[in-house]
């Protein structure tokens, strides 16, 4: 799995004034929680770019002082006006301590419904899982090999190992819908069949 290294510096001052001062220096305040202690740090906006502006699931290795922390991105805050990143929450990965993460879905295979002229429509991009850190994966693969026209794949159809899916089992993940052309062809065929009677 891809790991992004982030160099940070420990923060000693907290509160709005301290945060504003950091932002004026183009630094983003962040916090790492979930481990033995909370670590408050700051780093440049650039350092977070590869972690924040991607659909990929990545692990962040945050180096603060002498220590290094393996983390996953938990929450982001953006300025309502400028849309700039203003705060980052990271969850430390601790061996033996399960974490809840949103993993991207990767659809694999060839759907028979698409071959029949239908259109593949993904309904979800990520899935929420509870997992031990050592079993974290870049994505969750979903096979669409049996997906026929006008059928859905639901959360309950996703097969995973060493993790628990937290989403409701009946939620559709993807479907094959009939294209307009196919609908028109079917309507024309039905009309023709009626005319032959």
HUURPE-V960076 format. One record per pair of residues at least 12 apart in sequence whose ideal C-beta (glycine too) atoms are under 10 Angstrom apart, sorted by sequence separation. I is the first residue (numbers start at 1). J is the second residue. D is the distance in Angstrom with one decimal. If there is no record, write none. Layout:
BEGIN
I_J_D, I_J_D
END
This chain:
BEGIN
29_41_7.7, 30_42_6.8, 48_60_8.6, 59_71_7.1, 60_72_7.0, 75_87_8.0, 76_88_5.9, 77_89_8.3, 127_139_9.2, 155_167_4.7, 156_168_9.0, 157_169_8.9, 9_22_9.8, 28_41_9.5, 29_42_5.1, 30_43_6.7, 47_60_9.6, 59_72_6.2, 60_73_6.6, 75_88_7.5, 76_89_7.6, 107_120_7.5, 126_139_9.0, 127_140_5.5, 142_155_9.8, 154_167_9.6, 155_168_6.4, 156_169_3.7, 27_41_9.6, 28_42_6.5, 29_43_8.9, 58_72_8.1, 59_73_9.2, 74_88_8.5, 75_89_3.9, 126_140_8.7, 143_157_8.8, 154_168_9.1, 155_169_5.1, 156_170_6.8, 14_29_8.5, 27_42_4.4, 28_43_6.2, 47_62_9.3, 57_72_7.8, 58_73_7.8, 73_88_7.2, 74_89_4.5, 75_90_8.7, 107_122_6.5, 127_142_8.7, 142_157_7.8, 143_158_9.1, 154_169_6.6, 155_170_7.1, 156_171_8.8, 157_172_9.7, 158_173_6.7, 11_27_9.3, 27_43_6.5, 28_44_7.3, 57_73_8.7, 73_89_7.9, 74_90_6.0, 75_91_9.0, 142_158_5.6, 143_159_8.0, 154_170_5.8, 155_171_4.9, 157_173_7.4, 14_31_9.7, 25_42_8.5, 27_44_6.0, 28_45_5.5, 30_47_9.7, 71_88_9.7, 73_90_6.3, 74_91_4.5, 105_122_7.3, 141_158_8.8, 142_159_8.5, 154_171_6.4, 155_172_8.2, 156_173_9.5, 157_174_9.6, 9_27_8.2, 11_29_6.4, 26_44_6.2, 27_45_7.5, 28_46_9.6, 30_48_8.0, 71_89_9.5, 72_90_6.9, 73_91_8.0, 74_92_9.9, 105_123_9.8, 124_142_9.3, 140_158_6.5, 141_159_8.6, 142_160_9.8, 152_170_9.7, 154_172_5.6, 155_173_6.0, 8_27_9.1, 11_30_8.6, 23_42_9.3, 25_44_8.8, 26_45_5.7, 28_47_8.1, 43_62_8.0, 54_73_9.9, 71_90_3.8, 72_91_5.3, 105_124_6.1, 140_159_9.1, 141_160_9.1, 152_171_9.4, 153_172_7.1, 154_173_6.2, 8_28_9.3, 11_31_8.8, 22_42_5.0, 26_46_8.3, 27_47_9.3, 28_48_6.1, 43_63_9.4, 51_71_9.5, 70_90_9.6, 71_91_5.9, 72_92_8.7, 104_124_9.9, 105_125_6.2, 122_142_9.2, 140_160_6.1, 152_172_4.2, 153_173_4.8, 154_174_9.3, 8_29_9.7, 21_42_9.8, 22_43_9.6, 41_62_7.0, 43_64_8.8, 51_72_9.6, 52_73_7.2, 69_90_7.6, 70_91_10.0, 71_92_5.3, 72_93_6.5, 104_125_6.3, 105_126_6.4, 151_172_9.7, 152_173_7.5, 153_174_5.0, 154_175_9.6, 8_30_6.8, 18_40_9.7, 23_45_9.0, 41_63_9.4, 42_64_9.5, 51_73_6.1, 69_91_9.9, 70_92_7.0, 71_93_6.3, 104_126_5.4, 105_127_5.8, 122_144_9.6, 152_174_7.1, 153_175_7.3, 19_42_8.8, 39_62_7.9, 41_64_4.8, 69_92_5.3, 70_93_4.6, 102_125_9.0, 103_126_6.2, 104_127_8.2, 137_160_8.9, 140_163_8.1, 151_174_9.5, 152_175_4.4, 153_176_9.3, 6_30_8.5, 8_32_8.8, 18_42_9.3, 28_52_9.4, 40_64_9.1, 41_65_8.8, 52_76_6.3, 69_93_8.2, 70_94_8.9, 102_126_4.3, 103_127_5.8, 120_144_7.0, 137_161_9.4, 151_175_6.6, 152_176_8.4, 39_64_5.9, 48_73_8.9, 51_76_9.7, 69_94_9.8, 70_95_9.7, 74_99_8.9, 101_126_9.1, 102_127_7.1, 103_128_8.1, 135_160_9.4, 137_162_9.1, 140_165_8.4, 150_175_7.7, 151_176_5.9, 152_177_9.9, 14_40_6.6, 39_65_9.2, 52_78_9.5, 62_88_9.7, 74_100_9.0, 101_127_9.5, 102_128_5.5, 103_129_5.7, 135_161_7.7, 136_162_9.5, 137_163_8.2, 149_175_9.6, 150_176_6.7, 151_177_9.8, 13_40_9.3, 72_99_6.6, 74_101_8.6, 101_128_7.5, 102_129_7.9, 120_147_7.7, 128_155_9.6, 135_162_4.0, 136_163_8.4, 147_174_7.2, 149_176_5.4, 150_177_7.1, 11_39_8.9, 12_40_8.3, 32_60_9.1, 39_67_7.9, 41_69_9.3, 48_76_8.8, 60_88_9.1, 62_90_6.5, 71_99_9.7, 72_100_9.6, 73_101_9.0, 74_102_9.7, 100_128_6.4, 101_129_6.0, 103_131_8.3, 127_155_7.1, 134_162_8.4, 135_163_5.9, 147_175_7.7, 148_176_6.6, 149_177_8.2, 150_178_6.4, 10_39_7.4, 11_40_4.3, 72_101_5.7, 73_102_9.3, 100_129_7.2, 101_130_8.3, 118_147_8.8, 123_152_7.9, 124_153_9.7, 129_158_9.7, 131_160_8.7, 144_173_9.6, 147_176_5.3, 149_178_6.3, 10_40_7.1, 11_41_5.8, 30_60_9.7, 32_62_6.2, 39_69_6.7, 60_90_6.1, 62_92_8.7, 72_102_9.3, 99_129_9.0, 100_130_5.2, 101_131_6.5, 114_144_8.2, 118_148_8.2, 119_149_9.6, 123_153_8.9, 132_162_7.0, 144_174_6.6, 149_179_9.8, 8_39_8.5, 10_41_5.7, 11_42_5.3, 60_91_9.8, 98_129_9.6, 99_130_7.4, 100_131_8.1, 106_137_9.7, 108_139_9.9, 113_144_8.5, 118_149_4.4, 121_152_9.5, 122_153_9.6, 123_154_9.6, 124_155_8.0, 127_158_6.8, 129_160_6.9, 131_162_6.7, 132_163_8.1, 142_173_6.3, 144_175_9.9, 8_40_9.5, 9_41_6.2, 10_42_8.3, 30_62_7.9, 32_64_7.8, 39_71_9.5, 53_85_9.1, 60_92_10.0, 98_130_5.3, 99_131_6.5, 101_133_9.4, 106_138_8.2, 107_139_9.9, 109_141_9.1, 111_143_9.4, 112_144_9.1, 116_148_7.4, 117_149_7.6, 118_150_7.4, 131_163_3.9, 142_174_7.0, 144_176_8.2, 8_41_3.8, 9_42_5.8, 52_85_6.3, 60_93_9.6, 98_131_6.3, 99_132_7.9, 103_136_7.9, 104_137_9.6, 106_139_4.2, 108_141_5.2, 109_142_8.7, 110_143_9.9, 111_144_4.4, 112_145_7.9, 113_146_9.4, 114_147_8.0, 115_148_9.9, 116_149_5.1, 118_151_9.0, 127_160_8.5, 129_162_9.7, 130_163_6.6, 131_164_7.4, 140_173_9.8, 149_182_8.0, 7_41_9.5, 8_42_6.3, 9_43_7.1, 30_64_9.4, 35_69_6.8, 59_93_7.2, 98_132_5.5, 99_133_6.3, 103_137_6.6, 104_138_7.4, 105_139_6.6, 106_140_6.9, 107_141_8.0, 108_142_6.9, 109_143_4.8, 110_144_7.4, 111_145_7.1, 112_146_7.3, 113_147_5.3, 114_148_9.8, 115_149_9.5, 116_150_10.0, 124_158_9.8, 129_163_4.5, 130_164_4.5, 131_165_9.9, 6_41_8.9, 8_43_4.1, 9_44_9.9, 32_67_9.9, 34_69_9.5, 35_70_9.7, 97_132_7.7, 98_133_8.2, 101_136_6.6, 103_138_7.7, 104_139_4.5, 105_140_5.6, 106_141_5.0, 107_142_5.3, 108_143_5.7, 109_144_4.9, 110_145_6.5, 111_146_8.0, 112_147_6.9, 113_148_4.7, 114_149_8.7, 129_164_6.4, 130_165_8.2, 7_43_6.3, 8_44_9.1, 35_71_8.9, 49_85_8.8, 52_88_7.5, 96_132_6.9, 97_133_7.3, 101_137_9.6, 103_139_5.8, 104_140_7.5, 105_141_8.1, 106_142_6.9, 107_143_8.1, 108_144_7.0, 109_145_3.8, 111_147_4.0, 112_148_5.5, 113_149_4.1, 127_163_9.5, 128_164_9.6, 129_165_5.7, 130_166_5.9, 6_43_5.7, 7_44_8.5, 32_69_5.3, 34_71_8.0, 48_85_6.3, 51_88_8.3, 95_132_7.8, 96_133_8.3, 98_135_9.3, 99_136_7.7, 103_140_5.1, 105_142_5.5, 107_144_5.3, 108_145_8.1, 109_146_8.4, 110_147_9.3, 111_148_7.7, 112_149_7.9, 113_150_7.4, 128_165_7.2, 129_166_6.3, 6_44_9.2, 32_70_9.9, 33_71_9.3, 34_72_9.2, 94_132_9.7, 95_133_6.2, 96_134_8.9, 109_147_8.3, 111_149_8.9, 113_151_6.4, 127_165_6.1, 128_166_4.1, 129_167_8.7, 8_47_7.5, 32_71_5.7, 45_84_7.3, 51_90_9.1, 93_132_9.2, 94_133_6.9, 95_134_6.9, 112_151_9.4, 127_166_8.1, 128_167_5.4, 7_47_6.4, 8_48_9.8, 34_74_8.3, 45_85_5.9, 48_88_6.2, 93_133_3.9, 107_147_9.2, 111_151_8.8, 127_167_5.8, 6_47_4.9, 30_71_9.4, 33_74_8.1, 45_86_9.5, 47_88_9.9, 92_133_9.2, 93_134_8.8, 126_167_9.4, 5_47_8.6, 6_48_6.7, 32_74_9.4, 91_133_9.8, 111_153_9.3, 4_47_8.7, 31_74_9.4, 93_136_7.5, 124_167_7.8, 4_48_8.6, 6_50_9.0, 31_75_9.5, 57_101_7.2, 127_171_9.5, 4_49_9.3, 5_50_9.5, 6_51_6.9, 43_88_8.5, 57_102_7.7, 4_50_5.2, 5_51_9.8, 30_76_9.8, 42_88_9.7, 57_103_5.4, 107_153_8.6, 127_173_7.7, 4_51_4.8, 41_88_9.4, 57_104_5.6, 124_171_7.1, 2_50_8.9, 3_51_9.9, 4_52_9.7, 28_76_9.6, 29_77_9.6, 56_104_6.9, 105_153_9.8, 123_171_7.8, 124_172_7.8, 125_173_9.7, 2_51_9.7, 28_77_9.4, 41_90_9.2, 55_104_6.0, 123_172_4.9, 124_173_4.9, 4_54_9.1, 54_104_9.8, 122_172_9.8, 123_173_5.9, 124_174_7.5, 39_90_8.8, 121_172_9.2, 122_173_7.4, 123_174_5.8, 2_54_9.1, 4_56_9.7, 8_60_10.0, 122_174_4.8, 123_175_6.6, 11_64_9.4, 39_92_8.0, 105_158_8.0, 121_174_6.5, 122_175_8.6, 2_56_6.4, 4_58_5.3, 5_59_9.9, 6_60_5.4, 7_61_9.7, 8_62_5.6, 9_63_9.8, 10_64_5.6, 38_92_9.3, 120_174_6.7, 121_175_5.3, 1_56_9.3, 2_57_8.3, 3_58_6.7, 4_59_7.3, 5_60_7.8, 6_61_7.0, 7_62_8.0, 8_63_6.7, 9_64_6.9, 10_65_5.7, 30_85_9.7, 34_89_9.8, 37_92_9.6, 120_175_8.0, 121_176_7.3, 1_57_7.5, 2_58_4.7, 3_59_4.7, 4_60_5.3, 5_61_4.9, 6_62_4.8, 7_63_5.2, 8_64_4.7, 9_65_7.7, 23_79_8.6, 28_84_8.7, 31_87_8.0, 32_88_9.3, 33_89_7.1, 34_90_8.3, 35_91_8.9, 36_92_8.6, 119_175_9.2, 120_176_5.9, 121_177_5.4, 1_58_7.1, 2_59_7.3, 3_60_7.4, 4_61_7.1, 5_62_8.0, 6_63_7.1, 7_64_8.2, 8_65_8.6, 10_67_9.5, 28_85_5.5, 29_86_7.8, 30_87_6.8, 31_88_7.7, 32_89_8.3, 33_90_7.6, 34_91_4.5, 35_92_3.8, 103_160_9.2, 118_175_8.9, 119_176_6.9, 120_177_8.4, 1_59_5.9, 3_61_5.4, 4_62_9.3, 5_63_6.8, 6_64_9.0, 26_84_9.3, 28_86_6.8, 29_87_5.6, 30_88_4.0, 31_89_5.7, 32_90_4.7, 33_91_6.5, 34_92_4.3, 35_93_8.6, 36_94_8.3, 118_176_4.1, 119_177_5.4, 28_87_6.8, 29_88_7.7, 30_89_7.1, 31_90_7.1, 32_91_7.6, 33_92_6.8, 34_93_7.8, 35_94_5.7, 117_176_9.6, 118_177_6.1, 119_178_7.8, 28_88_6.0, 30_90_6.3, 31_91_9.9, 32_92_5.3, 34_94_6.5, 103_163_8.4, 116_176_8.2, 118_178_5.7, 119_179_5.1, 8_69_9.3, 23_84_7.9, 72_133_8.5, 115_176_9.9, 117_178_7.7, 118_179_6.4, 119_180_9.4, 23_85_9.5, 35_97_8.8, 101_163_9.0, 103_165_9.7, 113_175_8.6, 114_176_6.3, 116_178_9.2, 117_179_6.2, 119_181_9.9, 5_68_8.7, 6_69_9.5, 23_86_6.4, 34_97_7.3, 70_133_7.4, 111_174_8.6, 113_176_3.2, 119_182_8.8, 22_86_9.5, 23_87_9.4, 72_136_7.4, 100_164_9.4, 102_166_9.4, 111_175_9.7, 112_176_8.4, 113_177_8.6, 117_181_7.2, 118_182_6.8, 6_71_8.7, 22_87_9.9, 34_99_7.3, 98_163_8.9, 101_166_9.7, 102_167_9.8, 111_176_5.7, 113_178_8.9, 114_179_9.9, 117_182_4.4, 20_86_9.6, 70_136_9.9, 98_164_8.4, 100_166_6.5, 107_173_8.6, 116_182_8.0, 117_183_9.8, 3_70_7.9, 4_71_9.9, 19_86_7.6, 107_174_6.3, 19_87_7.5, 105_173_6.7, 117_185_8.0, 4_73_9.5, 57_126_8.2, 105_174_8.1, 117_186_9.7, 55_125_7.1, 55_126_8.5, 59_133_8.9, 59_136_7.3, 57_136_7.8, 59_138_9.6, 8_88_9.8, 57_137_7.8, 58_138_8.0, 57_138_5.5, 6_88_9.1, 8_90_9.8, 56_138_6.8, 57_139_6.5, 56_139_8.3, 57_140_9.5, 6_90_8.7, 55_139_9.7, 1_136_6.7, 1_137_6.9, 2_138_7.0, 1_138_5.1, 1_139_9.6
END
